[in-house]
Amino acid sequence: MAMGQALGFQIVAEGAERIEQIEFLKALNCTMYQGYFKSKPVRAEEFEKLLG
């Protein structure tokens, strides 16, 4: 993560499932994540509704 940040990349962590993982990522200055903590997989139609 540090290397990617040093190169100017935005980092997305995968597999975040628990608040402890989110807190750990925040401590590393990772601001984007995906995983069951945020949402279980949804169909494209449902995802579009979430964006609206």
N, CA, C, O and CB atoms as a CASP TS submission, in Angstrom:
PFRMAT TS
TARGET T0000
AUTHOR 0000-0000-0000
METHOD Language model
MODEL 1
PARENT N/A
ATOM      1  N   MET     1       0.826  -1.168   0.000  1.00  0.00           N
ATOM      2  CA  MET     1       0.000   0.000   0.000  1.00  0.00           C
ATOM      3  C   MET     1       0.879   1.244   0.000  1.00  0.00           C
ATOM      4  O   MET     1       0.606   2.197  -0.729  1.00  0.00           O
ATOM      5  CB  MET     1      -0.944  -0.009   1.197  1.00  0.00           C
ATOM      6  N   ALA     2       1.923   1.241   0.805  1.00  0.00           N
ATOM      7  CA  ALA     2       2.801   2.406   0.875  1.00  0.00           C
ATOM      8  C   ALA     2       3.466   2.671  -0.474  1.00  0.00           C
ATOM      9  O   ALA     2       3.617   3.826  -0.872  1.00  0.00           O
ATOM     10  CB  ALA     2       3.866   2.207   1.961  1.00  0.00           C
ATOM     11  N   MET     3       3.858   1.630  -1.168  1.00  0.00           N
ATOM     12  CA  MET     3       4.498   1.807  -2.469  1.00  0.00           C
ATOM     13  C   MET     3       3.518   2.420  -3.465  1.00  0.00           C
ATOM     14  O   MET     3       3.867   3.354  -4.187  1.00  0.00           O
ATOM     15  CB  MET     3       5.030   0.461  -2.999  1.00  0.00           C
ATOM     16  N   GLY     4       2.311   1.904  -3.505  1.00  0.00           N
ATOM     17  CA  GLY     4       1.301   2.445  -4.402  1.00  0.00           C
ATOM     18  C   GLY     4       1.002   3.906  -4.113  1.00  0.00           C
ATOM     19  O   GLY     4       0.874   4.715  -5.032  1.00  0.00           O
ATOM     20  N   GLN     5       0.892   4.242  -2.835  1.00  0.00           N
ATOM     21  CA  GLN     5       0.639   5.629  -2.451  1.00  0.00           C
ATOM     22  C   GLN     5       1.816   6.517  -2.836  1.00  0.00           C
ATOM     23  O   GLN     5       1.622   7.641  -3.300  1.00  0.00           O
ATOM     24  CB  GLN     5       0.371   5.730  -0.942  1.00  0.00           C
ATOM     25  N   ALA     6       3.038   6.016  -2.646  1.00  0.00           N
ATOM     26  CA  ALA     6       4.225   6.798  -3.000  1.00  0.00           C
ATOM     27  C   ALA     6       4.286   7.058  -4.500  1.00  0.00           C
ATOM     28  O   ALA     6       4.823   8.078  -4.933  1.00  0.00           O
ATOM     29  CB  ALA     6       5.495   6.076  -2.543  1.00  0.00           C
ATOM     30  N   LEU     7       3.737   6.141  -5.291  1.00  0.00           N
ATOM     31  CA  LEU     7       3.707   6.298  -6.742  1.00  0.00           C
ATOM     32  C   LEU     7       2.511   7.118  -7.213  1.00  0.00           C
ATOM     33  O   LEU     7       2.353   7.356  -8.411  1.00  0.00           O
ATOM     34  CB  LEU     7       3.685   4.941  -7.406  1.00  0.00           C
ATOM     35  N   GLY     8       1.671   7.549  -6.279  1.00  0.00           N
ATOM     36  CA  GLY     8       0.531   8.388  -6.618  1.00  0.00           C
ATOM     37  C   GLY     8      -0.724   7.629  -7.009  1.00  0.00           C
ATOM     38  O   GLY     8      -1.668   8.217  -7.537  1.00  0.00           O
ATOM     39  N   PHE     9      -0.742   6.325  -6.753  1.00  0.00           N
ATOM     40  CA  PHE     9      -1.921   5.529  -7.090  1.00  0.00           C
ATOM     41  C   PHE     9      -2.978   5.644  -6.002  1.00  0.00           C
ATOM     42  O   PHE     9      -2.659   5.866  -4.834  1.00  0.00           O
ATOM     43  CB  PHE     9      -1.537   4.060  -7.300  1.00  0.00           C
ATOM     44  N   GLN    10      -4.233   5.492  -6.394  1.00  0.00           N
ATOM     45  CA  GLN    10      -5.305   5.340  -5.416  1.00  0.00           C
ATOM     46  C   GLN    10      -5.399   3.857  -5.104  1.00  0.00           C
ATOM     47  O   GLN    10      -5.374   3.024  -6.010  1.00  0.00           O
ATOM     48  CB  GLN    10      -6.681   5.915  -5.947  1.00  0.00           C
ATOM     49  N   ILE    11      -5.505   3.533  -3.851  1.00  0.00           N
ATOM     50  CA  ILE    11      -5.491   2.145  -3.405  1.00  0.00           C
ATOM     51  C   ILE    11      -6.899   1.728  -2.991  1.00  0.00           C
ATOM     52  O   ILE    11      -7.567   2.431  -2.233  1.00  0.00           O
ATOM     53  CB  ILE    11      -4.495   1.953  -2.233  1.00  0.00           C
ATOM     54  N   VAL    12      -7.343   0.579  -3.496  1.00  0.00           N
ATOM     55  CA  VAL    12      -8.622  -0.007  -3.099  1.00  0.00           C
ATOM     56  C   VAL    12      -8.318  -1.357  -2.451  1.00  0.00           C
ATOM     57  O   VAL    12      -7.767  -2.251  -3.094  1.00  0.00           O
ATOM     58  CB  VAL    12      -9.603  -0.163  -4.333  1.00  0.00           C
ATOM     59  N   ALA    13      -8.675  -1.497  -1.194  1.00  0.00           N
ATOM     60  CA  ALA    13      -8.473  -2.750  -0.484  1.00  0.00           C
ATOM     61  C   ALA    13      -9.675  -3.657  -0.729  1.00  0.00           C
ATOM     62  O   ALA    13     -10.818  -3.201  -0.699  1.00  0.00           O
ATOM     63  CB  ALA    13      -8.263  -2.502   1.036  1.00  0.00           C
ATOM     64  N   GLU    14      -9.418  -4.923  -0.967  1.00  0.00           N
ATOM     65  CA  GLU    14     -10.486  -5.896  -1.202  1.00  0.00           C
ATOM     66  C   GLU    14     -10.724  -6.746   0.032  1.00  0.00           C
ATOM     67  O   GLU    14      -9.820  -6.963   0.839  1.00  0.00           O
ATOM     68  CB  GLU    14     -10.148  -6.790  -2.397  1.00  0.00           C
ATOM     69  N   GLY    15     -11.940  -7.218   0.164  1.00  0.00           N
ATOM     70  CA  GLY    15     -12.261  -8.200   1.195  1.00  0.00           C
ATOM     71  C   GLY    15     -12.501  -7.639   2.580  1.00  0.00           C
ATOM     72  O   GLY    15     -12.363  -8.369   3.562  1.00  0.00           O
ATOM     73  N   ALA    16     -12.853  -6.374   2.695  1.00  0.00           N
ATOM     74  CA  ALA    16     -13.126  -5.789   4.007  1.00  0.00           C
ATOM     75  C   ALA    16     -14.458  -6.319   4.526  1.00  0.00           C
ATOM     76  O   ALA    16     -15.509  -6.083   3.930  1.00  0.00           O
ATOM     77  CB  ALA    16     -13.143  -4.235   3.933  1.00  0.00           C
ATOM     78  N   GLU    17     -14.398  -7.038   5.645  1.00  0.00           N
ATOM     79  CA  GLU    17     -15.608  -7.670   6.173  1.00  0.00           C
ATOM     80  C   GLU    17     -15.949  -7.240   7.590  1.00  0.00           C
ATOM     81  O   GLU    17     -17.090  -7.399   8.023  1.00  0.00           O
ATOM     82  CB  GLU    17     -15.458  -9.155   6.136  1.00  0.00           C
ATOM     83  N   ARG    18     -14.971  -6.695   8.328  1.00  0.00           N
ATOM     84  CA  ARG    18     -15.219  -6.333   9.729  1.00  0.00           C
ATOM     85  C   ARG    18     -14.712  -4.919  10.008  1.00  0.00           C
ATOM     86  O   ARG    18     -13.818  -4.421   9.324  1.00  0.00           O
ATOM     87  CB  ARG    18     -14.538  -7.345  10.685  1.00  0.00           C
ATOM     88  N   ILE    19     -15.290  -4.288  11.011  1.00  0.00           N
ATOM     89  CA  ILE    19     -14.916  -2.925  11.374  1.00  0.00           C
ATOM     90  C   ILE    19     -13.436  -2.849  11.743  1.00  0.00           C
ATOM     91  O   ILE    19     -12.784  -1.838  11.483  1.00  0.00           O
ATOM     92  CB  ILE    19     -15.780  -2.423  12.540  1.00  0.00           C
ATOM     93  N   GLU    20     -12.909  -3.901  12.342  1.00  0.00           N
ATOM     94  CA  GLU    20     -11.491  -3.895  12.711  1.00  0.00           C
ATOM     95  C   GLU    20     -10.605  -3.767  11.470  1.00  0.00           C
ATOM     96  O   GLU    20      -9.561  -3.115  11.510  1.00  0.00           O
ATOM     97  CB  GLU    20     -11.133  -5.177  13.488  1.00  0.00           C
ATOM     98  N   GLN    21     -11.020  -4.385  10.386  1.00  0.00           N
ATOM     99  CA  GLN    21     -10.266  -4.279   9.139  1.00  0.00           C
ATOM    100  C   GLN    21     -10.340  -2.859   8.580  1.00  0.00           C
ATOM    101  O   GLN    21      -9.341  -2.331   8.092  1.00  0.00           O
ATOM    102  CB  GLN    21     -10.796  -5.286   8.104  1.00  0.00           C
ATOM    103  N   ILE    22     -11.502  -2.248   8.650  1.00  0.00           N
ATOM    104  CA  ILE    22     -11.675  -0.878   8.173  1.00  0.00           C
ATOM    105  C   ILE    22     -10.797   0.065   8.995  1.00  0.00           C
ATOM    106  O   ILE    22     -10.134   0.937   8.433  1.00  0.00           O
ATOM    107  CB  ILE    22     -13.166  -0.449   8.253  1.00  0.00           C
ATOM    108  N   GLU    23     -10.787  -0.098  10.299  1.00  0.00           N
ATOM    109  CA  GLU    23      -9.961   0.745  11.161  1.00  0.00           C
ATOM    110  C   GLU    23      -8.482   0.574  10.833  1.00  0.00           C
ATOM    111  O   GLU    23      -7.732   1.551  10.814  1.00  0.00           O
ATOM    112  CB  GLU    23     -10.216   0.417  12.636  1.00  0.00           C
ATOM    113  N   PHE    24      -8.061  -0.656  10.575  1.00  0.00           N
ATOM    114  CA  PHE    24      -6.672  -0.924  10.194  1.00  0.00           C
ATOM    115  C   PHE    24      -6.334  -0.220   8.887  1.00  0.00           C
ATOM    116  O   PHE    24      -5.277   0.400   8.768  1.00  0.00           O
ATOM    117  CB  PHE    24      -6.426  -2.439  10.062  1.00  0.00           C
ATOM    118  N   LEU    25      -7.217  -0.314   7.915  1.00  0.00           N
ATOM    119  CA  LEU    25      -6.987   0.337   6.625  1.00  0.00           C
ATOM    120  C   LEU    25      -6.917   1.855   6.778  1.00  0.00           C
ATOM    121  O   LEU    25      -6.074   2.505   6.161  1.00  0.00           O
ATOM    122  CB  LEU    25      -8.093  -0.040   5.632  1.00  0.00           C
ATOM    123  N   LYS    26      -7.792   2.410   7.590  1.00  0.00           N
ATOM    124  CA  LYS    26      -7.765   3.857   7.832  1.00  0.00           C
ATOM    125  C   LYS    26      -6.451   4.285   8.471  1.00  0.00           C
ATOM    126  O   LYS    26      -5.920   5.348   8.152  1.00  0.00           O
ATOM    127  CB  LYS    26      -8.939   4.273   8.724  1.00  0.00           C
ATOM    128  N   ALA    27      -5.922   3.453   9.379  1.00  0.00           N
ATOM    129  CA  ALA    27      -4.641   3.761  10.021  1.00  0.00           C
ATOM    130  C   ALA    27      -3.509   3.794   9.000  1.00  0.00           C
ATOM    131  O   ALA    27      -2.499   4.466   9.213  1.00  0.00           O
ATOM    132  CB  ALA    27      -4.331   2.732  11.115  1.00  0.00           C
ATOM    133  N   LEU    28      -3.672   3.071   7.890  1.00  0.00           N
ATOM    134  CA  LEU    28      -2.678   3.052   6.818  1.00  0.00           C
ATOM    135  C   LEU    28      -2.988   4.082   5.734  1.00  0.00           C
ATOM    136  O   LEU    28      -2.371   4.075   4.668  1.00  0.00           O
ATOM    137  CB  LEU    28      -2.601   1.661   6.201  1.00  0.00           C
ATOM    138  N   ASN    29      -3.945   4.965   6.011  1.00  0.00           N
ATOM    139  CA  ASN    29      -4.373   6.005   5.064  1.00  0.00           C
ATOM    140  C   ASN    29      -5.004   5.430   3.797  1.00  0.00           C
ATOM    141  O   ASN    29      -4.934   6.046   2.734  1.00  0.00           O
ATOM    142  CB  ASN    29      -3.189   6.873   4.685  1.00  0.00           C
ATOM    143  N   CYS    30      -5.606   4.277   3.904  1.00  0.00           N
ATOM    144  CA  CYS    30      -6.361   3.694   2.789  1.00  0.00           C
ATOM    145  C   CYS    30      -7.807   4.163   2.936  1.00  0.00           C
ATOM    146  O   CYS    30      -8.461   3.863   3.935  1.00  0.00           O
ATOM    147  CB  CYS    30      -6.262   2.106   2.775  1.00  0.00           C
ATOM    148  N   THR    31      -8.301   4.891   1.949  1.00  0.00           N
ATOM    149  CA  THR    31      -9.632   5.483   2.064  1.00  0.00           C
ATOM    150  C   THR    31     -10.692   4.766   1.245  1.00  0.00           C
ATOM    151  O   THR    31     -11.873   5.101   1.335  1.00  0.00           O
ATOM    152  CB  THR    31      -9.580   6.913   1.649  1.00  0.00           C
ATOM    153  N   MET    32     -10.286   3.779   0.445  1.00  0.00           N
ATOM    154  CA  MET    32     -11.258   3.056  -0.377  1.00  0.00           C
ATOM    155  C   MET    32     -11.139   1.560  -0.116  1.00  0.00           C
ATOM    156  O   MET    32     -10.042   1.011  -0.010  1.00  0.00           O
ATOM    157  CB  MET    32     -11.049   3.363  -1.884  1.00  0.00           C
ATOM    158  N   TYR    33     -12.284   0.928  -0.016  1.00  0.00           N
ATOM    159  CA  TYR    33     -12.299  -0.518   0.194  1.00  0.00           C
ATOM    160  C   TYR    33     -13.570  -1.085  -0.407  1.00  0.00           C
ATOM    161  O   TYR    33     -14.531  -0.367  -0.684  1.00  0.00           O
ATOM    162  CB  TYR    33     -12.197  -0.872   1.704  1.00  0.00           C
ATOM    163  N   GLN    34     -13.547  -2.391  -0.599  1.00  0.00           N
ATOM    164  CA  GLN    34     -14.756  -3.095  -1.021  1.00  0.00           C
ATOM    165  C   GLN    34     -14.831  -4.384  -0.239  1.00  0.00           C
ATOM    166  O   GLN    34     -13.816  -4.926   0.198  1.00  0.00           O
ATOM    167  CB  GLN    34     -14.764  -3.368  -2.560  1.00  0.00           C
ATOM    168  N   GLY    35     -16.030  -4.860  -0.071  1.00  0.00           N
ATOM    169  CA  GLY    35     -16.212  -6.103   0.646  1.00  0.00           C
ATOM    170  C   GLY    35     -17.568  -6.172   1.307  1.00  0.00           C
ATOM    171  O   GLY    35     -18.375  -5.249   1.194  1.00  0.00           O
ATOM    172  N   TYR    36     -17.815  -7.261   1.991  1.00  0.00           N
ATOM    173  CA  TYR    36     -19.111  -7.490   2.617  1.00  0.00           C
ATOM    174  C   TYR    36     -19.436  -6.478   3.697  1.00  0.00           C
ATOM    175  O   TYR    36     -20.608  -6.303   4.032  1.00  0.00           O
ATOM    176  CB  TYR    36     -19.158  -8.865   3.197  1.00  0.00           C
ATOM    177  N   PHE    37     -18.431  -5.797   4.260  1.00  0.00           N
ATOM    178  CA  PHE    37     -18.722  -4.791   5.276  1.00  0.00           C
ATOM    179  C   PHE    37     -19.622  -3.707   4.700  1.00  0.00           C
ATOM    180  O   PHE    37     -20.543  -3.234   5.367  1.00  0.00           O
ATOM    181  CB  PHE    37     -17.421  -4.174   5.820  1.00  0.00           C
ATOM    182  N   LYS    38     -19.356  -3.324   3.480  1.00  0.00           N
ATOM    183  CA  LYS    38     -20.138  -2.269   2.823  1.00  0.00           C
ATOM    184  C   LYS    38     -21.405  -2.830   2.187  1.00  0.00           C
ATOM    185  O   LYS    38     -22.484  -2.259   2.348  1.00  0.00           O
ATOM    186  CB  LYS    38     -19.292  -1.561   1.760  1.00  0.00           C
ATOM    187  N   SER    39     -21.281  -3.946   1.464  1.00  0.00           N
ATOM    188  CA  SER    39     -22.436  -4.517   0.780  1.00  0.00           C
ATOM    189  C   SER    39     -22.108  -5.914   0.274  1.00  0.00           C
ATOM    190  O   SER    39     -20.991  -6.182  -0.169  1.00  0.00           O
ATOM    191  CB  SER    39     -22.882  -3.616  -0.385  1.00  0.00           C
ATOM    192  N   LYS    40     -23.074  -6.777   0.344  1.00  0.00           N
ATOM    193  CA  LYS    40     -22.935  -8.079  -0.307  1.00  0.00           C
ATOM    194  C   LYS    40     -23.105  -7.868  -1.810  1.00  0.00           C
ATOM    195  O   LYS    40     -23.639  -6.839  -2.224  1.00  0.00           O
ATOM    196  CB  LYS    40     -23.986  -9.118   0.248  1.00  0.00           C
ATOM    197  N   PRO    41     -22.668  -8.809  -2.628  1.00  0.00           N
ATOM    198  CA  PRO    41     -22.828  -8.650  -4.077  1.00  0.00           C
ATOM    199  C   PRO    41     -24.293  -8.426  -4.452  1.00  0.00           C
ATOM    200  O   PRO    41     -25.195  -9.054  -3.898  1.00  0.00           O
ATOM    201  CB  PRO    41     -22.281  -9.883  -4.812  1.00  0.00           C
ATOM    202  N   VAL    42     -24.510  -7.514  -5.407  1.00  0.00           N
ATOM    203  CA  VAL    42     -25.865  -7.225  -5.878  1.00  0.00           C
ATOM    204  C   VAL    42     -25.887  -7.255  -7.408  1.00  0.00           C
ATOM    205  O   VAL    42     -24.853  -7.089  -8.056  1.00  0.00           O
ATOM    206  CB  VAL    42     -26.357  -5.840  -5.346  1.00  0.00           C
ATOM    207  N   ARG    43     -27.048  -7.464  -7.963  1.00  0.00           N
ATOM    208  CA  ARG    43     -27.212  -7.439  -9.421  1.00  0.00           C
ATOM    209  C   ARG    43     -27.018  -6.017  -9.935  1.00  0.00           C
ATOM    210  O   ARG    43     -27.163  -5.052  -9.185  1.00  0.00           O
ATOM    211  CB  ARG    43     -28.612  -7.980  -9.832  1.00  0.00           C
ATOM    212  N   ALA    44     -26.695  -5.897 -11.202  1.00  0.00           N
ATOM    213  CA  ALA    44     -26.427  -4.603 -11.819  1.00  0.00           C
ATOM    214  C   ALA    44     -27.596  -3.636 -11.630  1.00  0.00           C
ATOM    215  O   ALA    44     -27.384  -2.456 -11.352  1.00  0.00           O
ATOM    216  CB  ALA    44     -26.133  -4.781 -13.304  1.00  0.00           C
ATOM    217  N   GLU    45     -28.816  -4.126 -11.777  1.00  0.00           N
ATOM    218  CA  GLU    45     -29.989  -3.266 -11.645  1.00  0.00           C
ATOM    219  C   GLU    45     -30.089  -2.690 -10.233  1.00  0.00           C
ATOM    220  O   GLU    45     -30.408  -1.513 -10.063  1.00  0.00           O
ATOM    221  CB  GLU    45     -31.265  -4.047 -11.990  1.00  0.00           C
ATOM    222  N   GLU    46     -29.820  -3.507  -9.233  1.00  0.00           N
ATOM    223  CA  GLU    46     -29.868  -3.046  -7.856  1.00  0.00           C
ATOM    224  C   GLU    46     -28.729  -2.064  -7.574  1.00  0.00           C
ATOM    225  O   GLU    46     -28.907  -1.089  -6.844  1.00  0.00           O
ATOM    226  CB  GLU    46     -29.799  -4.237  -6.894  1.00  0.00           C
ATOM    227  N   PHE    47     -27.571  -2.327  -8.153  1.00  0.00           N
ATOM    228  CA  PHE    47     -26.428  -1.442  -7.980  1.00  0.00           C
ATOM    229  C   PHE    47     -26.727  -0.052  -8.546  1.00  0.00           C
ATOM    230  O   PHE    47     -26.370   0.960  -7.943  1.00  0.00           O
ATOM    231  CB  PHE    47     -25.185  -2.037  -8.654  1.00  0.00           C
ATOM    232  N   GLU    48     -27.375  -0.011  -9.694  1.00  0.00           N
ATOM    233  CA  GLU    48     -27.746   1.277 -10.297  1.00  0.00           C
ATOM    234  C   GLU    48     -28.654   2.073  -9.362  1.00  0.00           C
ATOM    235  O   GLU    48     -28.539   3.296  -9.272  1.00  0.00           O
ATOM    236  CB  GLU    48     -28.447   1.057 -11.655  1.00  0.00           C
ATOM    237  N   LYS    49     -29.558   1.379  -8.666  1.00  0.00           N
ATOM    238  CA  LYS    49     -30.446   2.062  -7.721  1.00  0.00           C
ATOM    239  C   LYS    49     -29.652   2.631  -6.547  1.00  0.00           C
ATOM    240  O   LYS    49     -29.975   3.705  -6.040  1.00  0.00           O
ATOM    241  CB  LYS    49     -31.534   1.099  -7.210  1.00  0.00           C
ATOM    242  N   LEU    50     -28.612   1.909  -6.113  1.00  0.00           N
ATOM    243  CA  LEU    50     -27.786   2.388  -5.008  1.00  0.00           C
ATOM    244  C   LEU    50     -27.044   3.659  -5.375  1.00  0.00           C
ATOM    245  O   LEU    50     -26.801   4.511  -4.521  1.00  0.00           O
ATOM    246  CB  LEU    50     -26.797   1.319  -4.584  1.00  0.00           C
ATOM    247  N   LEU    51     -26.680   3.788  -6.651  1.00  0.00           N
ATOM    248  CA  LEU    51     -25.958   4.967  -7.111  1.00  0.00           C
ATOM    249  C   LEU    51     -26.854   6.185  -7.235  1.00  0.00           C
ATOM    250  O   LEU    51     -26.386   7.318  -7.125  1.00  0.00           O
ATOM    251  CB  LEU    51     -25.304   4.686  -8.434  1.00  0.00           C
ATOM    252  N   GLY    52     -28.135   5.958  -7.461  1.00  0.00           N
ATOM    253  CA  GLY    52     -29.090   7.040  -7.704  1.00  0.00           C
ATOM    254  C   GLY    52     -29.483   7.731  -6.481  1.00  0.00           C
ATOM    255  O   GLY    52     -30.283   8.665  -6.530  1.00  0.00           O
TER
END
